[in-house]
Amino acid sequence: MLNLKRLACFICLFATYQTAFSQLGFSHEIGVIAGPVQFRADYGQRDNSSTNFENSGFGIGIVHYLNFAYRADCNCYTTESYFNDHFKLRNEISYNKSNLEHVGRWVDVNKNSDDTNRLRGHKGVAENFDIGTQLEFYPLSIRDFQSFSPRVAPFVSLGIHYTAFTPSVTTTYANPNPTAVGDVTDASNFYSLWDPGSVDATPGSTFSTVMSLGMRYKLDRVSDLMIDFRGQFYFSDWVDGLNHQLDYNKNNDWLMWFNVGYIYYLD
């Protein structure tokens, strides 16, 4: 409930922020994005390609842009400046979900120790709701792109998102002598070298830094096709419900998201 209250508060602030910008007369764009997600969590073997590809999922989102190069109130271009012709403000609400499991040499089929079986049986889900803002930079002129010359507009972006995460955890390993019968997060059911409390599927919230590299292709006067490759770096290591304390657990959770979107110009 506390997490929902925080999210509602943030959405209200976000809406107020958007309204303030809208009053300045900038034009608006809206779109949808979707694509595969690779979640880089504490599951699996560090820097192992199999882990990275198998711990994956899908993301969808709605995006809104403020276009500073064009004024909606007068149906005209704004006063020309470098900022107006090369930057857009991107606002987004998105959702992603990834299935997680341990992959790599520690769960090799030739191994059959208790710890190997603990890792094999341990699975999780990372489920995240995001809302945030990014500033997109277009090296080429936005005005020229609007005029179909050229029809391709590359961009990079940087921003910050608020994330409400709801991880889940399951295990098929049943310790014959559990310290807490029926408790799926009982430390005795998981890898023995992890500290007690390393598995915790409690919902929470955090902020994250978002960086993107992408491009737009001009379909017609009022619509674009967008391709976007994103890295999102959370300020927490609990987004996946696992935060073990081994030496190689040096980074917080993060993800990569390749998405394709359709953008429509409202005015």
Residue frames relative to the residue before (quaternion, step in Angstrom):
aa qw qx qy qz dx dy dz
M 1.0000 0.0000 0.0000 0.0000 0.00 0.00 0.00
L 0.6370 0.5285 -0.3266 0.4563 3.59 1.00 -0.85
N 0.6361 0.5377 -0.3221 0.4500 3.55 1.02 -0.83
L 0.6525 0.5108 -0.3052 0.4691 3.61 1.02 -0.84
K 0.6299 0.5310 -0.3322 0.4591 3.58 1.04 -0.73
R 0.6436 0.5155 -0.3151 0.4699 3.57 0.98 -0.86
L 0.6649 0.5094 -0.2989 0.4572 3.54 0.95 -0.91
A 0.6461 0.5189 -0.3168 0.4613 3.59 0.98 -0.84
C 0.6336 0.5338 -0.3175 0.4614 3.57 1.04 -0.84
F 0.6723 0.5051 -0.2926 0.4553 3.55 0.94 -0.95
I 0.6374 0.5251 -0.3250 0.4608 3.59 1.03 -0.80
C 0.6344 0.5284 -0.3270 0.4598 3.60 1.03 -0.79
L 0.6571 0.4962 -0.3011 0.4810 3.58 0.97 -0.88
F 0.6304 0.5448 -0.3128 0.4560 3.54 1.05 -0.86
A 0.6666 0.5003 -0.2988 0.4648 3.59 0.95 -0.90
T 0.6329 0.5264 -0.3241 0.4661 3.59 1.04 -0.79
Y 0.6395 0.5363 -0.3017 0.4608 3.55 1.01 -0.90
Q 0.6651 0.5036 -0.2932 0.4670 3.56 0.99 -0.91
T 0.6417 0.5340 -0.3217 0.4467 3.58 0.96 -0.87
A 0.6355 0.5401 -0.3270 0.4444 3.58 0.98 -0.86
F 0.6754 0.4770 -0.2918 0.4809 3.59 0.96 -0.85
S 0.6305 0.5619 -0.3383 0.4150 3.57 1.01 -0.80
Q 0.6302 0.5587 -0.3339 0.4232 3.56 1.06 -0.72
L 0.6091 0.5692 -0.3511 0.4263 3.60 1.20 -0.39
G 0.5556 -0.6674 0.3630 0.3378 3.62 1.25 -0.04
F 0.4164 0.7013 -0.4878 0.3112 3.61 1.17 0.15
S 0.4926 -0.6636 0.4740 0.3037 3.58 -1.12 0.61
H 0.3530 -0.7588 0.5280 0.1443 3.52 -1.28 0.53
E 0.0921 -0.7503 0.6518 0.0608 3.50 -1.27 0.60
I 0.0729 -0.7904 0.6069 0.0402 3.57 -1.08 0.67
G 0.0668 0.8248 -0.5573 0.0676 3.57 -1.05 0.64
V 0.3482 -0.6901 0.5871 0.2406 3.52 -1.39 0.00
I 0.1073 -0.7798 0.6149 0.0483 3.56 -1.14 0.72
A 0.0748 0.7842 -0.6133 0.0572 3.58 -1.18 0.58
G 0.3132 0.7569 -0.5408 0.1913 3.55 -1.13 0.59
P 0.6699 -0.5205 0.3568 0.3912 3.58 -1.31 0.18
V 0.2238 -0.7601 0.6023 0.0967 3.54 -1.21 0.77
Q 0.1575 -0.7313 0.6541 0.1124 3.54 -1.15 0.74
F 0.1637 -0.8101 0.5580 0.0744 3.58 -0.55 1.15
R 0.1889 -0.7859 0.5837 0.0779 3.58 -0.67 1.15
A 0.0964 0.8309 -0.5292 0.1422 3.54 0.00 1.35
D 0.6776 -0.4668 0.3692 0.4321 3.57 -1.27 -0.38
Y 0.4897 0.6308 -0.4453 0.4050 3.57 1.27 0.13
G 0.8125 0.3053 -0.2021 0.4537 3.53 -1.17 0.62
Q 0.6563 -0.5108 0.4059 0.3790 3.50 -1.38 -0.21
R 0.5240 -0.6642 0.4362 0.3066 3.57 -0.82 0.99
D 0.8558 0.0695 -0.0962 0.5035 3.58 -1.02 0.97
N 0.4573 0.6594 -0.4651 0.3738 3.58 1.12 0.66
S 0.4566 -0.7322 0.4320 0.2624 3.59 -0.60 1.15
S 0.6136 0.5503 -0.3548 0.4414 3.61 1.05 -0.71
T 0.6362 0.5258 -0.3224 0.4635 3.56 0.98 -0.86
N 0.6767 0.5178 -0.2974 0.4307 3.55 0.85 -1.00
F 0.7227 0.4322 -0.2559 0.4748 3.59 0.94 -0.83
E 0.7029 0.4665 -0.2863 0.4543 3.60 0.97 -0.72
N 0.6708 0.4184 -0.3001 0.5338 3.59 1.14 -0.48
S 0.3466 0.7470 -0.4720 0.3148 3.52 0.42 1.27
G 0.0685 -0.7967 0.5998 0.0287 3.52 -1.30 0.20
F 0.5116 -0.6287 0.4992 0.3063 3.53 -1.14 -0.68
G 0.1130 -0.7963 0.5918 0.0535 3.55 -1.15 0.67
I 0.0743 -0.7687 0.6337 0.0443 3.54 -1.20 0.62
G 0.0548 0.8256 -0.5599 0.0438 3.58 -1.12 0.48
I 0.3119 -0.6851 0.6206 0.2198 3.50 -1.42 0.22
V 0.1048 -0.8085 0.5782 0.0313 3.58 -0.82 0.99
H 0.1124 -0.7604 0.6373 0.0554 3.53 -1.22 0.66
Y 0.1482 -0.8007 0.5777 0.0557 3.56 -0.95 0.93
L 0.2238 -0.6866 0.6664 0.1852 3.49 -1.31 0.55
N 0.1803 -0.7873 0.5870 0.0546 3.54 -0.65 1.22
F 0.2502 -0.8180 0.5049 0.1157 3.58 -0.33 1.26
A 0.5963 0.6054 -0.3561 0.3886 3.59 1.23 -0.32
Y 0.7828 0.2624 -0.1225 0.5507 3.57 1.21 -0.42
R 0.2802 -0.7645 0.5617 0.1467 3.57 -1.01 0.86
A 0.3726 -0.7475 0.5091 0.2078 3.56 -0.77 1.06
D 0.6549 0.5610 -0.3228 0.3901 3.59 1.05 -0.71
C 0.7878 0.2532 -0.1507 0.5408 3.61 1.15 -0.48
N 0.3767 -0.7422 0.4728 0.2893 3.59 1.33 0.03
C 0.5797 0.5532 -0.3606 0.4774 3.55 0.98 0.94
Y 0.5952 -0.5441 0.4405 0.3945 3.56 -1.30 0.21
T 0.4920 -0.6298 0.5079 0.3215 3.56 -1.20 0.54
T 0.6692 -0.4376 0.3817 0.4637 3.56 -1.29 0.10
E 0.4573 -0.7263 0.4382 0.2672 3.54 -0.66 1.10
S 0.1679 0.7376 -0.6412 0.1290 3.52 -0.98 1.00
Y 0.6499 -0.5237 0.3622 0.4149 3.56 -1.18 0.42
F 0.6497 0.5236 -0.3253 0.4449 3.58 0.93 -0.88
N 0.6858 0.5018 -0.2927 0.4383 3.60 0.79 -0.99
D 0.7409 0.4299 -0.2192 0.4671 3.57 1.04 -0.79
H 0.7808 0.3319 -0.1727 0.5003 3.62 1.23 -0.16
F 0.7435 0.3600 -0.2241 0.5171 3.61 1.22 -0.03
K 0.0368 -0.7447 0.6645 0.0498 3.52 -1.27 0.61
L 0.3404 -0.7089 0.5772 0.2198 3.55 -1.22 0.56
R 0.1395 -0.8093 0.5698 0.0305 3.55 -0.66 1.17
N 0.0766 -0.7858 0.6137 0.0075 3.55 -0.82 1.06
E 0.0595 -0.8496 0.5204 -0.0621 3.54 -0.81 0.97
I 0.0761 -0.7086 0.6962 0.0856 3.48 -1.32 0.62
S 0.1074 0.8223 -0.5467 0.1158 3.60 -0.62 1.07
Y 0.2006 -0.7540 0.6175 0.0994 3.52 -1.36 0.36
N 0.0495 0.7918 -0.6084 0.0206 3.57 -1.02 0.79
K 0.0844 -0.7855 0.6130 0.0128 3.52 -1.17 0.68
S 0.0128 -0.8072 0.5889 -0.0386 3.58 -0.86 1.01
N 0.3348 -0.7095 0.5841 0.2084 3.56 -1.09 0.78
L 0.1504 -0.8220 0.5489 0.0202 3.56 -0.86 1.00
E 0.1368 0.7674 -0.6221 0.0733 3.54 -1.14 0.73
H 0.5477 -0.6147 0.4559 0.3382 3.56 -1.28 0.29
V 0.0180 0.7867 -0.6122 0.0772 3.54 -0.75 1.14
G 0.5649 0.5968 -0.4360 0.3669 3.61 -1.07 0.67
R 0.7844 -0.3851 0.2237 0.4318 3.54 -1.30 -0.08
W 0.6128 0.5775 -0.3593 0.4023 3.60 1.15 -0.52
V 0.7409 0.3036 -0.2160 0.5588 3.60 1.25 -0.24
D 0.1723 0.8138 -0.5292 0.1671 3.57 1.15 0.66
V 0.5799 -0.6285 0.3965 0.3339 3.59 -1.01 0.87
N 0.6519 0.5262 -0.3169 0.4447 3.61 1.17 -0.48
K 0.6397 0.5024 -0.3282 0.4804 3.58 1.27 -0.10
N 0.0118 -0.8196 0.5724 -0.0221 3.57 -1.03 0.78
S 0.3002 0.7572 -0.5248 0.2473 3.58 1.05 0.71
D 0.6748 -0.4724 0.3608 0.4374 3.58 -1.27 0.21
D 0.6763 0.4940 -0.3062 0.4526 3.58 0.92 -0.86
T 0.6074 0.5368 -0.3522 0.4678 3.59 1.08 -0.67
N 0.6768 0.4811 -0.2889 0.4764 3.57 0.95 -0.86
R 0.5977 0.5468 -0.3608 0.4621 3.57 1.10 -0.60
L 0.6778 0.4830 -0.2891 0.4730 3.58 0.94 -0.90
R 0.6393 0.5319 -0.3300 0.4467 3.59 0.97 -0.84
G 0.7269 0.4635 -0.2468 0.4425 3.56 0.93 -0.87
H 0.6243 0.5696 -0.3219 0.4267 3.56 1.24 -0.46
K 0.1023 0.7792 -0.6100 0.1017 3.58 -0.69 1.11
G 0.0768 -0.8094 0.5816 0.0264 3.53 -1.20 0.48
V 0.2477 -0.7253 0.6177 0.1764 3.52 -1.39 0.07
A 0.1777 -0.7464 0.6324 0.1067 3.56 -0.97 0.93
E 0.0213 0.8028 -0.5908 0.0780 3.57 -0.60 1.18
N 0.0186 0.8470 -0.5216 0.1009 3.57 -0.48 1.24
F 0.1629 -0.7394 0.6464 0.0949 3.52 -1.14 0.81
D 0.1153 -0.8303 0.5452 -0.0048 3.58 -0.69 1.15
I 0.0592 0.7462 -0.6630 -0.0110 3.51 -1.26 0.54
G 0.2945 0.7801 -0.5076 0.2171 3.58 -0.81 0.91
T 0.4161 -0.6940 0.5486 0.2105 3.50 -1.42 -0.04
Q 0.0506 -0.7702 0.6351 0.0291 3.54 -1.16 0.76
L 0.2985 -0.7072 0.6069 0.2060 3.55 -1.19 0.60
E 0.1711 -0.8062 0.5628 0.0632 3.58 -0.63 1.18
F 0.1822 -0.7738 0.6015 0.0793 3.54 -0.98 0.95
Y 0.1483 -0.7759 0.6117 0.0439 3.56 -0.88 1.09
P 0.3731 -0.7520 0.4929 0.2286 3.65 -0.44 1.12
L 0.7119 0.3860 -0.2370 0.5367 3.58 1.13 -0.68
S 0.6593 -0.5436 0.3596 0.3749 3.55 -1.23 0.47
I 0.4296 -0.6861 0.5282 0.2564 3.59 -0.89 0.98
R 0.6289 0.5386 -0.3351 0.4496 3.61 1.03 -0.77
D 0.6521 0.5025 -0.3159 0.4717 3.58 0.96 -0.84
F 0.6354 0.5264 -0.3254 0.4618 3.58 1.01 -0.80
Q 0.6286 0.5345 -0.3321 0.4571 3.58 1.03 -0.77
S 0.7112 0.4304 -0.2356 0.5035 3.57 1.20 -0.61
F 0.5357 -0.6643 0.3726 0.3647 3.61 1.30 0.37
S 0.6905 0.4263 -0.2929 0.5056 3.61 1.14 0.44
P 0.4315 -0.4251 -0.7263 0.3248 1.54 -0.07 2.53
R 0.5753 -0.5821 0.4433 0.3656 3.58 -1.33 -0.01
V 0.6942 0.4066 -0.2598 0.5341 3.59 1.29 -0.15
A 0.0373 -0.7995 0.5992 -0.0177 3.57 -0.92 0.96
P 0.1974 -0.7829 0.5785 0.1157 3.63 -0.32 1.19
F 0.0232 -0.8023 0.5963 0.0149 3.57 -1.21 0.45
V 0.1600 -0.7143 0.6638 0.1531 3.51 -1.41 0.28
S 0.0737 -0.8164 0.5719 0.0305 3.57 -1.11 0.56
L 0.0989 -0.7584 0.6423 0.0497 3.51 -1.33 0.46
G 0.1951 0.7972 -0.5525 0.1454 3.55 -0.90 0.88
I 0.3755 -0.6959 0.5610 0.2450 3.52 -1.34 -0.17
H 0.1306 -0.7906 0.5972 0.0357 3.56 -1.02 0.90
Y 0.3182 -0.6746 0.6269 0.2250 3.50 -1.32 0.50
T 0.1100 -0.8175 0.5652 0.0118 3.58 -0.80 1.04
A 0.1538 -0.7310 0.6587 0.0898 3.53 -0.98 0.95
F 0.0682 -0.8352 0.5457 0.0056 3.60 -0.43 1.18
T 0.0867 -0.7745 0.6265 0.0137 3.53 -1.16 0.83
P 0.0399 -0.8282 0.5590 0.0092 3.61 0.23 1.21
S 0.1263 -0.7579 0.6273 0.1273 3.55 -1.31 0.22
V 0.1386 -0.7928 0.5912 0.0519 3.55 -1.18 0.57
T 0.0038 -0.7700 0.6380 0.0021 3.55 -1.13 0.76
T 0.0413 -0.7834 0.6170 0.0625 3.55 -1.25 0.31
T 0.3093 -0.7393 0.5692 0.1837 3.55 -1.08 0.76
Y 0.5375 0.6103 -0.4070 0.4160 3.57 1.30 -0.03
A 0.0835 -0.7937 0.6020 0.0263 3.58 -0.83 0.97
N 0.3101 -0.7536 0.5555 0.1655 3.55 -0.40 1.24
P 0.4419 -0.7132 0.4665 0.2799 3.63 -0.73 0.96
N 0.7747 0.2195 -0.1393 0.5764 3.58 1.23 -0.40
P 0.0123 0.8420 -0.5391 0.0183 3.61 0.60 1.08
T 0.4779 -0.6647 0.4919 0.2963 3.55 -1.13 0.61
A 0.7782 0.1066 -0.0797 0.6138 3.58 1.23 -0.38
V 0.2975 -0.7939 0.5045 0.1632 3.57 -0.09 1.31
G 0.8172 0.2468 -0.1963 0.4825 3.57 -0.91 0.98
D 0.6007 0.5552 -0.3672 0.4427 3.60 1.23 -0.10
V 0.3357 -0.7756 0.4992 0.1914 3.59 -0.36 1.26
T 0.7126 0.4251 -0.2610 0.4933 3.61 1.13 -0.51
D 0.3091 0.7431 -0.5214 0.2835 3.58 1.21 0.37
A 0.5050 -0.6958 0.4238 0.2851 3.58 -0.69 1.11
S 0.6173 0.5734 -0.3545 0.4055 3.61 1.09 -0.59
N 0.6453 0.5138 -0.3250 0.4626 3.60 1.24 -0.26
F 0.7152 0.4192 -0.2294 0.5100 3.57 1.29 -0.14
Y 0.7848 -0.3598 0.2272 0.4506 3.55 -1.35 0.25
S 0.4759 -0.7447 0.3955 0.2501 3.56 -0.63 1.18
L 0.6693 0.5111 -0.3130 0.4392 3.63 1.13 -0.51
W 0.5434 0.5910 -0.4155 0.4276 3.58 1.26 -0.05
D 0.5167 -0.6227 0.4843 0.3326 3.56 -1.11 0.67
P 0.5735 -0.5543 0.4567 0.3939 3.63 -1.13 0.53
G 0.7538 0.3425 -0.2673 0.4930 3.57 -0.91 0.87
S 0.4653 0.6976 -0.4380 0.3240 3.59 1.26 0.01
V 0.7058 0.3485 -0.2339 0.5707 3.59 1.24 -0.43
D 0.2002 0.7705 -0.5736 0.1929 3.56 -0.58 1.17
A 0.1341 -0.8329 0.5355 0.0394 3.58 -0.35 1.24
T 0.2835 0.7701 -0.5216 0.2334 3.59 1.12 0.59
P 0.4594 -0.6699 0.5004 0.2997 3.65 -0.85 0.89
G 0.0596 0.8010 -0.5924 0.0620 3.55 -1.13 0.66
S 0.3181 -0.7290 0.5644 0.2207 3.53 -1.26 -0.31
T 0.0197 0.7820 -0.6219 0.0363 3.53 -1.22 0.54
F 0.4197 -0.6448 0.5517 0.3221 3.55 -1.32 -0.03
S 0.1159 -0.7903 0.5978 0.0679 3.55 -1.25 0.32
T 0.3830 -0.6736 0.5801 0.2509 3.54 -1.28 0.50
V 0.1283 -0.8015 0.5830 0.0360 3.57 -0.87 0.98
M 0.0124 -0.7830 0.6215 -0.0214 3.58 -0.88 1.01
S 0.0507 -0.8239 0.5641 -0.0205 3.58 -0.85 0.97
L 0.1034 -0.7306 0.6703 0.0791 3.49 -1.34 0.52
G 0.2292 0.8038 -0.5187 0.1801 3.57 -0.68 1.02
M 0.2592 -0.7441 0.5884 0.1814 3.52 -1.30 -0.31
R 0.2491 -0.7227 0.6189 0.1805 3.52 -1.32 0.42
Y 0.1665 -0.7424 0.6389 0.1140 3.50 -1.26 0.62
K 0.3916 -0.7436 0.4996 0.2100 3.58 -0.74 1.11
L 0.2301 -0.7884 0.5606 0.1057 3.59 -0.52 1.22
D 0.7491 -0.1924 0.1457 0.6169 3.55 0.95 -0.94
R 0.7945 -0.3451 0.1962 0.4596 3.59 -1.25 -0.09
V 0.8110 0.2734 -0.1165 0.5039 3.58 1.01 -0.76
S 0.7763 0.3016 -0.1992 0.5164 3.63 1.12 0.26
D 0.1395 -0.7724 0.6178 0.0486 3.53 -1.22 0.74
L 0.3156 -0.6594 0.6374 0.2437 3.51 -1.37 0.39
M 0.1033 -0.8118 0.5737 0.0344 3.60 -0.86 0.94
I 0.0965 -0.7415 0.6608 0.0639 3.53 -1.17 0.77
D 0.0088 -0.8251 0.5585 -0.0847 3.56 -0.73 1.10
F 0.1019 -0.7710 0.6271 0.0438 3.59 -0.94 0.95
R 0.0815 -0.8549 0.5109 -0.0388 3.55 -0.44 1.27
G 0.1296 -0.7146 0.6759 0.1252 3.49 -1.31 0.56
Q 0.0547 -0.8013 0.5958 0.0003 3.58 -0.81 1.01
F 0.1148 -0.8255 0.5525 -0.0106 3.55 -0.59 1.23
Y 0.2767 -0.8055 0.5090 0.1248 3.55 -0.39 1.30
F 0.4439 -0.6790 0.5211 0.2654 3.55 -1.22 0.55
S 0.6940 0.3970 -0.2529 0.5448 3.58 1.29 0.32
D 0.3196 -0.7335 0.5652 0.2009 3.56 -1.23 0.53
W 0.5849 0.5933 -0.3592 0.4205 3.59 1.28 0.29
V 0.3779 0.7577 -0.4733 0.2430 3.62 1.24 0.06
D 0.7286 0.4003 -0.2250 0.5082 3.60 1.12 -0.67
G 0.5287 -0.6481 0.3998 0.3750 3.61 1.27 -0.04
L 0.7111 0.3675 -0.2446 0.5473 3.59 1.29 0.23
N 0.1115 0.7754 -0.6125 0.1055 3.56 -0.87 1.01
H 0.0043 -0.8200 0.5710 -0.0383 3.56 0.35 1.25
Q 0.4382 -0.7451 0.4607 0.2015 3.55 -1.15 0.60
L 0.3103 0.7566 -0.5217 0.2432 3.62 1.10 0.52
D 0.6875 -0.5353 0.3074 0.3825 3.58 -1.17 0.61
Y 0.7075 0.4720 -0.2819 0.4441 3.59 0.96 -0.75
N 0.5433 0.5861 -0.4171 0.4329 3.62 1.25 0.01
K 0.1075 0.8566 -0.4886 0.1260 3.54 0.54 1.26
N 0.7652 0.3650 -0.1773 0.4999 3.59 1.15 -0.54
N 0.5003 -0.5911 0.5315 0.3433 3.52 -1.28 0.42
D 0.6614 -0.4906 0.3766 0.4244 3.56 -1.28 0.21
W 0.0666 0.7785 -0.6229 0.0388 3.57 -1.19 0.59
L 0.1838 -0.7870 0.5784 0.1105 3.55 -1.25 0.24
M 0.2497 -0.6988 0.6397 0.2005 3.50 -1.42 0.21
W 0.0542 -0.8049 0.5905 -0.0225 3.56 -0.93 0.94
F 0.1226 -0.7560 0.6405 0.0566 3.54 -0.79 1.10
N 0.0746 0.8272 -0.5527 0.0687 3.57 -0.53 1.09
V 0.2576 -0.7132 0.6335 0.1537 3.51 -1.33 0.53
G 0.0333 -0.8350 0.5489 -0.0206 3.56 -0.88 0.91
Y 0.2758 -0.7099 0.6201 0.1881 3.49 -1.37 0.34
I 0.1174 -0.8104 0.5739 0.0149 3.57 -0.72 1.14
Y 0.1141 -0.7958 0.5940 0.0278 3.57 -0.89 1.02
Y 0.3524 -0.7371 0.5412 0.1991 3.59 -0.91 0.97
L 0.3320 -0.7842 0.4939 0.1754 3.58 -0.56 1.17
D 0.8056 -0.0809 0.0688 0.5829 3.59 1.00 -0.76
